[in-house]
Each structure stands twice: as structure tokens, then as C-alpha cells.
Amino acid sequence: MSKNVKDTITGEQRKIARYAKAMGHPIRMYVLELLSKQSCCYSGDLTDELPIAKSTLSQHLKELKEAGMIQGEIEAPKIRYCLNKETWKEAKTLFKSIFNM
């Protein structure tokens, strides 16, 4: 009986791939680094910080949020973004385990 790819790939490998995909753009890495240096940041501040269209920034934030790497809380008229510390703890553990570090 031959193995199916779905049977070969573990849930942990899927999670690592999802995190890696979310981090796979320099703008997203910039946002993550910025958020790692402060407790939170407002969407308007990010728009001022980055020379990109608001819609482009919004797409990057959406990708990070869908991967669970950041959290967004609406404080009208802005959105406050913070790192999701639980996700980062898990990601750190998964990346270490896959690379035997």
C-alpha cells in the first residue's frame, strides 16, 4: 500500500510551513520586528512608518493575523496590533524541533 502525502506530512510541519509563509515577505518581517520591540502599534503608525499603500499594508497585516502571529484589536478609528505571544512560543518550539536546535 503506497503512502499518501497527507499521511506523510505532520500537523507540526503544516504549522511550521504556515508560519514560514506568513514571515516570507520583507514587509511582514519588518512589522514583526517592529512589534517585537514594543508592546503594540496602531495601524496608522504603521502606515506612517512604511512607504507603502494602506491597502498593501492591510494585506500584509491580514496574512500575519490569519497565521496567528499578530493580534488586532479595534480601537476606533484605529486598530491596535500586538504580537501573539502564545503563537510565537509555539513557533519557536516548532522551529527548534524541526532543526534539532
Steps between C-alpha positions, in 0.01 A plus 500: 500500500651834398505795736306815430672840538231600748597199713870593486480868599446559871284766660814657640653524153182666372514757781867576437428545128213738581720710728782501245260610225374787715858610567596461134490869405739777608213738589350239732838440660534876553158512669585201720833649601337834576232333714763294682664822619185654644188369667259606223468729200205672333421449133540872432850495650595211273367692200720797596799270554483311169506661154228270361131540423257443788335221302835323456577531871153371578565185292829436683334548839219268395750226409677533836171503687363194316817309591438601862830684527341833589176610662293800404261681729270769370527829684301718262607653274826304521599139550762414762732215400713290737701182468310187600741373766340152521542445126860621516573263785362211294680612182831526684457148639402357160786666312748380761368144484507473123858622482610305811621813675 
